[in-house]
């Protein structure tokens, strides 16, 4: 047999063997696989970020941010009744006035107080320092000259003549700040904070040093001693026989002006917190030197620490003390 015939025969045999061993047609389907039940993938829920009260930096409710600030002026000393309601204030301005008189302007925004007072006349210092809050000003028996300044400020104001929210006890007038907030004129925008806030243990500014006791001595006044309580993280003292506390103390050295006020039949001493000057700021067991500036009547209050560092207060209520340049402050 020739070579070509042998190759041809081999090819025919190979083809026959292939067709006999393999079927031609569709492949057999694999058996169905039961689906595996899987839980849907979800991201872990982050903790809800709660809003912060604008004047304290503490957690609050969203509705609180829309509430209007209410300011109540109170006199301490010279036979005045003990102050009521200061423990509920977000911010308190303290002024060393004439004689042994202390003046406070208590600001209520995040927490209403059922009874605050006795309500006193409004004075220029609180109007000048706090007008950026666009507050609802409460006052009683204010002389005309100071009323003119209040009118110039264009702040909404209310007196006991309105009756709603006011009570009289032994001839002294008190106010319910929650009632006034509910009836206050609407404000055009949300309240902006006076300060920046940090974490509870964060230094208030660059160069902060430990501080646990602050003694403020102003001419004609009994020295006021503040002590820091590490348990409550509050500065504590007593004013008018009533204990008060603050997370922060801001001491501003300001000019003081004397003026004969005929309506009061005496010469008064008034702080002027417009301009700039030295300051000291104290937070949780520590403090720092600072500077303050309020360039104009309607300007914001600015605080700067050493080397122009930002001042960041501890969350909580703050007291602003307006001091004459002759006042002595001892820190230990």
Beta strands, then each sheet from edge to edge (+ up, - down):
strand 1: 70-76
strand 2: 91-96
strand 3: 102-108
strand 4: 116-117
strand 5: 136-138
strand 6: 157-158
strand 7: 166-169
strand 8: 172-175
strand 9: 196-197
strand 10: 209-210
strand 11: 213-217
strand 12: 224-229
strand 13: 234-239
strand 14: 242-246
strand 15: 248-253
strand 16: 255-261
strand 17: 266-272
strand 18: 275-282
strand 19: 286-294
strand 20: 302-305
strand 21: 312-313
strand 22: 318-323
strand 23: 328-331
sheet 1: 6+ 5+ 1+ 3- 2+ 22+ 15+ 18- 19+ 10-
sheet 2: 6+ 5+ 1+ 3- 2+ 22+ 15+ 18- 19+ 20-
sheet 3: 4+ 8- 7+
sheet 4: 9+ 21+
sheet 5: 14+ 13- 12+ 11- 23+
sheet 6: 16+ 17-
end
